[in-house]
Amino acid sequence: MLWACTVPAVTSTGAPPSKASPPPLPSSTARLSTLAPTPTVPPTSTPLPRSSRVLVLSLDGLRPDALDPSRTPTILGLAEAGAYTLTAQTTYPSATLPAHGSMLSGYAGEQHGLTWNDYIPRNGFILTPTLFSVAHHAGLSTEMVVSKEKLVHIASPGTVDEFTYVPGGDFAVAEQAGIAIADGFDVLFVHFPGPDTAGHQAGWMSPIYLGTVAHTDEAVRRTLAALEAAGLQEGTLIVLTSDHGGHGEVHGSSLPEDMTIPWIVVGPGVVPGTQLTAPIIVYDTAATAMWALRLTLPSDLAGRPVEEAFGADTARPWENPPSLASAPKVPFPAPGLGGRVEKVGPRADAWAGSRAVG
């Protein structure tokens, strides 16, 4: 089954973001390399630094082969400053809600239960603990800034202090993320819709898609600038990743173009410039965040902390992931060819949300 995503339409004046605790729902009964690697530091008995807070950035629909120094200097700069892989894998089906459920819980789809890909209130919430519930139980503040309302299915009641739905593009999300950062946070998740919207509109790896990725990189830069301006850069663990890639104008399959995602971590204890060699799956994101915050991980998590990023050995056995088909580098689009989606109109709405096709 392939998925095409719908972004809610925005009025000509632009709808304000909705910031509140998640609405009540009924209970529920889903190797590319551009950087030179730095040798991994051998394990040490010295205790690893504890992160004071965690910022998870999800770039919806970002394929790793869209990253290029001329197009995404901020994202690749994070990779150089931290540890990274461009061959991480998402979960199947490679769709937004199931994959984010895994990313933010540490569980596989059959465990967390978010097997659909739309906002369906009657389906209730995720079935498992999440990064937010574990952090909230430990007394930490939790917040989500998202551009797709269906992600509220991850925000179980009593686990997310503030849920902000921003029905706009990446720059609008970055602005709202900046507000959340300035207010202070312990665990903050920020979701950027640009690559996915452009992929459904014009096709993954098209000039418009690549131009939008460049604008998403700028939105990430603005978010990181807000972190620095707030004086919170030190002590913050940042994880940047994606929920899926795409091919043509769809995603959801087991094709490498749909399943392969970037995964970057930077912050306290991370060895700069480390090219991660062990396999990483999207659900390792929540496990790594919990581990870095010194929280107690649920015993049945599918995800594992990516300790290799901190100079430690990893226990998961290597399995060769499918590689993306090699393709020539696509230059940054000339002015007028690229584009971002700040306000989504009816035509984009027809491509972009979460209904199954085919």
VEXFIMI-315073 format. One record per residue (C-alpha): x, y, z; residue number from 0. Coordinates in steps of 0.05 Angstrom, whole numbers, plus 5000, padded with zeros to 4 digits. Example, Ala and Ser with C-alpha at 12.3 -4.5 7.8 and 13.67 -1.06 7.14 Angstrom:
// residues 2
+------+------+------+-----+
|   c1 |   c2 |   c3 |   i |
+------+------+------+-----+
| 5246 | 4910 | 5156 |   0 |
| 5273 | 4979 | 5143 |   1 |
+------+------+------+-----+
END
This chain:
// residues 358
+------+------+------+-----+
|   c1 |   c2 |   c3 |   i |
+------+------+------+-----+
| 5000 | 5000 | 5000 |   0 |
| 5026 | 5069 | 4982 |   1 |
| 5009 | 5132 | 5018 |   2 |
| 4995 | 5202 | 4995 |   3 |
| 4993 | 5254 | 5050 |   4 |
| 4938 | 5313 | 5061 |   5 |
| 4961 | 5377 | 5094 |   6 |
| 4901 | 5416 | 5122 |   7 |
| 4886 | 5477 | 5079 |   8 |
| 4902 | 5546 | 5108 |   9 |
| 4860 | 5607 | 5098 |  10 |
| 4886 | 5667 | 5059 |  11 |
| 4899 | 5703 | 5124 |  12 |
| 4935 | 5643 | 5154 |  13 |
| 4906 | 5605 | 5213 |  14 |
| 4940 | 5616 | 5280 |  15 |
| 4974 | 5556 | 5311 |  16 |
| 4931 | 5516 | 5359 |  17 |
| 4969 | 5508 | 5425 |  18 |
| 4937 | 5466 | 5479 |  19 |
| 4937 | 5399 | 5511 |  20 |
| 4916 | 5346 | 5461 |  21 |
| 4840 | 5341 | 5451 |  22 |
| 4808 | 5282 | 5486 |  23 |
| 4801 | 5220 | 5444 |  24 |
| 4766 | 5155 | 5462 |  25 |
| 4809 | 5099 | 5488 |  26 |
| 4840 | 5055 | 5432 |  27 |
| 4821 | 4973 | 5437 |  28 |
| 5023 | 5026 | 5257 |  29 |
| 5495 | 5086 | 5042 |  30 |
| 5504 | 5151 | 5020 |  31 |
| 5562 | 5192 | 5049 |  32 |
| 5583 | 5264 | 5039 |  33 |
| 5624 | 5271 | 5102 |  34 |
| 5692 | 5242 | 5120 |  35 |
| 5684 | 5195 | 5180 |  36 |
| 5721 | 5203 | 5245 |  37 |
| 5745 | 5139 | 5277 |  38 |
| 5700 | 5116 | 5334 |  39 |
| 5730 | 5128 | 5402 |  40 |
| 5738 | 5062 | 5441 |  41 |
| 5692 | 5050 | 5500 |  42 |
| 5713 | 5082 | 5566 |  43 |
| 5694 | 5071 | 5637 |  44 |
| 5684 | 5146 | 5647 |  45 |
| 5609 | 5161 | 5657 |  46 |
| 5579 | 5193 | 5596 |  47 |
| 5553 | 5265 | 5604 |  48 |
| 5480 | 5270 | 5619 |  49 |
| 5438 | 5312 | 5572 |  50 |
| 5397 | 5366 | 5606 |  51 |
| 5344 | 5366 | 5551 |  52 |
| 5328 | 5334 | 5484 |  53 |
| 5306 | 5366 | 5419 |  54 |
| 5280 | 5318 | 5365 |  55 |
| 5273 | 5348 | 5295 |  56 |
| 5234 | 5307 | 5244 |  57 |
| 5239 | 5329 | 5171 |  58 |
| 5179 | 5294 | 5141 |  59 |
| 5195 | 5258 | 5076 |  60 |
| 5269 | 5275 | 5074 |  61 |
| 5311 | 5229 | 5031 |  62 |
| 5385 | 5228 | 5051 |  63 |
| 5408 | 5234 | 4979 |  64 |
| 5375 | 5304 | 4978 |  65 |
| 5429 | 5328 | 5026 |  66 |
| 5484 | 5369 | 4993 |  67 |
| 5532 | 5423 | 5021 |  68 |
| 5504 | 5476 | 4974 |  69 |
| 5432 | 5459 | 4992 |  70 |
| 5432 | 5436 | 5064 |  71 |
| 5492 | 5467 | 5100 |  72 |
| 5457 | 5468 | 5167 |  73 |
| 5438 | 5394 | 5167 |  74 |
| 5506 | 5371 | 5143 |  75 |
| 5538 | 5419 | 5194 |  76 |
| 5501 | 5382 | 5249 |  77 |
| 5527 | 5316 | 5221 |  78 |
| 5599 | 5342 | 5223 |  79 |
| 5589 | 5367 | 5294 |  80 |
| 5559 | 5301 | 5318 |  81 |
| 5549 | 5229 | 5295 |  82 |
| 5509 | 5209 | 5235 |  83 |
| 5487 | 5157 | 5185 |  84 |
| 5452 | 5167 | 5118 |  85 |
| 5429 | 5095 | 5115 |  86 |
| 5382 | 5090 | 5175 |  87 |
| 5317 | 5054 | 5162 |  88 |
| 5246 | 5072 | 5179 |  89 |
| 5191 | 5021 | 5195 |  90 |
| 5143 | 4989 | 5146 |  91 |
| 5096 | 5016 | 5122 |  92 |
| 5138 | 5078 | 5109 |  93 |
| 5083 | 5126 | 5127 |  94 |
| 5080 | 5187 | 5172 |  95 |
| 5038 | 5166 | 5232 |  96 |
| 5064 | 5095 | 5240 |  97 |
| 5136 | 5117 | 5232 |  98 |
| 5129 | 5175 | 5280 |  99 |
| 5096 | 5129 | 5329 | 100 |
| 5159 | 5086 | 5327 | 101 |
| 5206 | 5146 | 5327 | 102 |
| 5175 | 5176 | 5390 | 103 |
| 5159 | 5112 | 5428 | 104 |
| 5216 | 5064 | 5413 | 105 |
| 5168 | 5009 | 5393 | 106 |
| 5152 | 4975 | 5327 | 107 |
| 5085 | 4987 | 5294 | 108 |
| 5055 | 4921 | 5316 | 109 |
| 5071 | 4942 | 5387 | 110 |
| 5049 | 5015 | 5388 | 111 |
| 4986 | 5002 | 5347 | 112 |
| 4986 | 5064 | 5303 | 113 |
| 4975 | 5025 | 5239 | 114 |
| 4933 | 5078 | 5204 | 115 |
| 4958 | 5144 | 5174 | 116 |
| 4905 | 5197 | 5185 | 117 |
| 4873 | 5236 | 5241 | 118 |
| 4817 | 5189 | 5264 | 119 |
| 4794 | 5210 | 5334 | 120 |
| 4754 | 5146 | 5346 | 121 |
| 4819 | 5105 | 5341 | 122 |
| 4846 | 5135 | 5405 | 123 |
| 4919 | 5141 | 5424 | 124 |
| 4983 | 5101 | 5419 | 125 |
| 4982 | 5037 | 5460 | 126 |
| 5053 | 5039 | 5488 | 127 |
| 5094 | 5085 | 5531 | 128 |
| 5129 | 5141 | 5493 | 129 |
| 5188 | 5187 | 5502 | 130 |
| 5138 | 5237 | 5528 | 131 |
| 5104 | 5192 | 5578 | 132 |
| 5171 | 5166 | 5606 | 133 |
| 5199 | 5237 | 5611 | 134 |
| 5134 | 5264 | 5641 | 135 |
| 5133 | 5209 | 5693 | 136 |
| 5204 | 5231 | 5713 | 137 |
| 5180 | 5302 | 5724 | 138 |
| 5206 | 5331 | 5658 | 139 |
| 5166 | 5380 | 5614 | 140 |
| 5145 | 5355 | 5546 | 141 |
| 5122 | 5392 | 5484 | 142 |
| 5104 | 5377 | 5411 | 143 |
| 5103 | 5428 | 5354 | 144 |
| 5074 | 5394 | 5292 | 145 |
| 5045 | 5411 | 5225 | 146 |
| 5000 | 5350 | 5218 | 147 |
| 4944 | 5342 | 5268 | 148 |
| 4945 | 5266 | 5262 | 149 |
| 5008 | 5266 | 5305 | 150 |
| 4962 | 5280 | 5364 | 151 |
| 4950 | 5205 | 5366 | 152 |
| 5020 | 5200 | 5397 | 153 |
| 5004 | 5250 | 5452 | 154 |
| 4968 | 5206 | 5502 | 155 |
| 4930 | 5244 | 5555 | 156 |
| 4974 | 5268 | 5612 | 157 |
| 5040 | 5258 | 5574 | 158 |
| 5049 | 5321 | 5532 | 159 |
| 5045 | 5387 | 5569 | 160 |
| 5035 | 5429 | 5506 | 161 |
| 5014 | 5406 | 5437 | 162 |
| 5020 | 5459 | 5383 | 163 |
| 4989 | 5446 | 5315 | 164 |
| 5016 | 5495 | 5262 | 165 |
| 4977 | 5489 | 5198 | 166 |
| 5031 | 5521 | 5155 | 167 |
| 5099 | 5510 | 5126 | 168 |
| 5168 | 5500 | 5154 | 169 |
| 5182 | 5573 | 5170 | 170 |
| 5117 | 5577 | 5210 | 171 |
| 5138 | 5514 | 5248 | 172 |
| 5207 | 5543 | 5261 | 173 |
| 5176 | 5607 | 5289 | 174 |
| 5132 | 5568 | 5337 | 175 |
| 5190 | 5523 | 5356 | 176 |
| 5229 | 5585 | 5373 | 177 |
| 5174 | 5607 | 5421 | 178 |
| 5174 | 5539 | 5454 | 179 |
| 5250 | 5540 | 5461 | 180 |
| 5250 | 5610 | 5491 | 181 |
| 5199 | 5587 | 5543 | 182 |
| 5247 | 5531 | 5563 | 183 |
| 5237 | 5456 | 5554 | 184 |
| 5261 | 5387 | 5574 | 185 |
| 5235 | 5346 | 5516 | 186 |
| 5214 | 5382 | 5452 | 187 |
| 5192 | 5350 | 5386 | 188 |
| 5188 | 5393 | 5324 | 189 |
| 5158 | 5368 | 5258 | 190 |
| 5174 | 5401 | 5191 | 191 |
| 5127 | 5383 | 5133 | 192 |
| 5163 | 5414 | 5073 | 193 |
| 5198 | 5356 | 5039 | 194 |
| 5137 | 5311 | 5044 | 195 |
| 5090 | 5364 | 5016 | 196 |
| 5137 | 5379 | 4958 | 197 |
| 5147 | 5305 | 4944 | 198 |
| 5072 | 5294 | 4938 | 199 |
| 5064 | 5356 | 4895 | 200 |
| 5122 | 5351 | 4847 | 201 |
| 5157 | 5285 | 4860 | 202 |
| 5215 | 5264 | 4905 | 203 |
| 5282 | 5290 | 4880 | 204 |
| 5248 | 5339 | 4832 | 205 |
| 5274 | 5410 | 4828 | 206 |
| 5216 | 5435 | 4870 | 207 |
| 5229 | 5380 | 4922 | 208 |
| 5303 | 5398 | 4926 | 209 |
| 5287 | 5472 | 4930 | 210 |
| 5239 | 5458 | 4987 | 211 |
| 5292 | 5417 | 5023 | 212 |
| 5337 | 5478 | 5020 | 213 |
| 5282 | 5520 | 5054 | 214 |
| 5273 | 5465 | 5106 | 215 |
| 5347 | 5470 | 5120 | 216 |
| 5338 | 5544 | 5132 | 217 |
| 5280 | 5529 | 5179 | 218 |
| 5325 | 5482 | 5218 | 219 |
| 5378 | 5537 | 5221 | 220 |
| 5327 | 5586 | 5251 | 221 |
| 5307 | 5534 | 5303 | 222 |
| 5379 | 5523 | 5323 | 223 |
| 5390 | 5598 | 5325 | 224 |
| 5332 | 5603 | 5374 | 225 |
| 5365 | 5549 | 5417 | 226 |
| 5430 | 5589 | 5419 | 227 |
| 5394 | 5655 | 5432 | 228 |
| 5359 | 5622 | 5492 | 229 |
| 5426 | 5599 | 5520 | 230 |
| 5404 | 5527 | 5516 | 231 |
| 5452 | 5500 | 5464 | 232 |
| 5499 | 5471 | 5517 | 233 |
| 5469 | 5410 | 5549 | 234 |
| 5418 | 5397 | 5494 | 235 |
| 5419 | 5332 | 5456 | 236 |
| 5393 | 5343 | 5385 | 237 |
| 5368 | 5286 | 5342 | 238 |
| 5351 | 5302 | 5269 | 239 |
| 5318 | 5249 | 5227 | 240 |
| 5259 | 5233 | 5182 | 241 |
| 5199 | 5188 | 5181 | 242 |
| 5206 | 5163 | 5109 | 243 |
| 5232 | 5180 | 5040 | 244 |
| 5192 | 5174 | 4976 | 245 |
| 5193 | 5158 | 4902 | 246 |
| 5152 | 5189 | 4847 | 247 |
| 5097 | 5225 | 4884 | 248 |
| 5084 | 5172 | 4937 | 249 |
| 5115 | 5132 | 4994 | 250 |
| 5095 | 5075 | 5038 | 251 |
| 5130 | 5017 | 5003 | 252 |
| 5190 | 4976 | 5024 | 253 |
| 5232 | 5006 | 4968 | 254 |
| 5299 | 5034 | 4992 | 255 |
| 5278 | 5103 | 4967 | 256 |
| 5219 | 5101 | 5017 | 257 |
| 5254 | 5065 | 5074 | 258 |
| 5322 | 5099 | 5078 | 259 |
| 5328 | 5161 | 5123 | 260 |
| 5382 | 5204 | 5153 | 261 |
| 5396 | 5200 | 5228 | 262 |
| 5440 | 5253 | 5262 | 263 |
| 5454 | 5264 | 5335 | 264 |
| 5496 | 5319 | 5367 | 265 |
| 5504 | 5341 | 5439 | 266 |
| 5534 | 5322 | 5506 | 267 |
| 5581 | 5262 | 5499 | 268 |
| 5572 | 5253 | 5424 | 269 |
| 5638 | 5242 | 5388 | 270 |
| 5640 | 5295 | 5333 | 271 |
| 5645 | 5272 | 5260 | 272 |
| 5629 | 5199 | 5276 | 273 |
| 5601 | 5162 | 5217 | 274 |
| 5558 | 5109 | 5250 | 275 |
| 5569 | 5038 | 5224 | 276 |
| 5518 | 4998 | 5262 | 277 |
| 5447 | 4993 | 5234 | 278 |
| 5399 | 5046 | 5261 | 279 |
| 5323 | 5042 | 5258 | 280 |
| 5277 | 5100 | 5268 | 281 |
| 5253 | 5073 | 5336 | 282 |
| 5324 | 5080 | 5363 | 283 |
| 5310 | 5154 | 5367 | 284 |
| 5265 | 5149 | 5429 | 285 |
| 5311 | 5098 | 5462 | 286 |
| 5372 | 5144 | 5452 | 287 |
| 5335 | 5204 | 5479 | 288 |
| 5312 | 5167 | 5541 | 289 |
| 5382 | 5139 | 5552 | 290 |
| 5415 | 5207 | 5545 | 291 |
| 5367 | 5236 | 5596 | 292 |
| 5383 | 5178 | 5644 | 293 |
| 5311 | 5156 | 5644 | 294 |
| 5289 | 5085 | 5656 | 295 |
| 5276 | 5051 | 5589 | 296 |
| 5216 | 5004 | 5584 | 297 |
| 5241 | 4933 | 5584 | 298 |
| 5204 | 4913 | 5520 | 299 |
| 5229 | 4970 | 5476 | 300 |
| 5247 | 4950 | 5405 | 301 |
| 5294 | 5009 | 5400 | 302 |
| 5364 | 5012 | 5429 | 303 |
| 5406 | 5072 | 5448 | 304 |
| 5456 | 5089 | 5394 | 305 |
| 5515 | 5085 | 5442 | 306 |
| 5564 | 5082 | 5384 | 307 |
| 5552 | 5157 | 5376 | 308 |
| 5581 | 5166 | 5445 | 309 |
| 5642 | 5123 | 5432 | 310 |
| 5614 | 5057 | 5457 | 311 |
| 5604 | 4990 | 5422 | 312 |
| 5535 | 4971 | 5397 | 313 |
| 5503 | 4903 | 5407 | 314 |
| 5455 | 4901 | 5348 | 315 |
| 5483 | 4855 | 5292 | 316 |
| 5495 | 4887 | 5225 | 317 |
| 5449 | 4870 | 5168 | 318 |
| 5464 | 4902 | 5101 | 319 |
| 5407 | 4951 | 5087 | 320 |
| 5384 | 4961 | 5016 | 321 |
| 5422 | 5017 | 4982 | 322 |
| 5390 | 5075 | 4945 | 323 |
| 5398 | 5071 | 4870 | 324 |
| 5457 | 5115 | 4850 | 325 |
| 5437 | 5178 | 4814 | 326 |
| 5475 | 5239 | 4789 | 327 |
| 5478 | 5299 | 4835 | 328 |
| 5421 | 5347 | 4821 | 329 |
| 5445 | 5419 | 4825 | 330 |
| 5408 | 5469 | 4868 | 331 |
| 5349 | 5495 | 4827 | 332 |
| 5356 | 5562 | 4793 | 333 |
| 5315 | 5619 | 4823 | 334 |
| 5242 | 5606 | 4811 | 335 |
| 5248 | 5531 | 4804 | 336 |
| 5252 | 5514 | 4877 | 337 |
| 5197 | 5529 | 4927 | 338 |
| 5172 | 5521 | 4996 | 339 |
| 5101 | 5511 | 5018 | 340 |
| 5084 | 5561 | 5072 | 341 |
| 5009 | 5563 | 5059 | 342 |
| 4978 | 5502 | 5029 | 343 |
| 4923 | 5513 | 4979 | 344 |
| 4870 | 5465 | 4951 | 345 |
| 4917 | 5434 | 4898 | 346 |
| 4970 | 5416 | 4949 | 347 |
| 4916 | 5392 | 4996 | 348 |
| 4896 | 5341 | 4944 | 349 |
| 4965 | 5310 | 4947 | 350 |
| 4990 | 5319 | 5015 | 351 |
| 4952 | 5279 | 5082 | 352 |
| 4944 | 5213 | 5096 | 353 |
| 4899 | 5173 | 5053 | 354 |
| 4918 | 5107 | 5021 | 355 |
| 4923 | 5104 | 4945 | 356 |
| 4933 | 5043 | 4902 | 357 |
+------+------+------+-----+
END
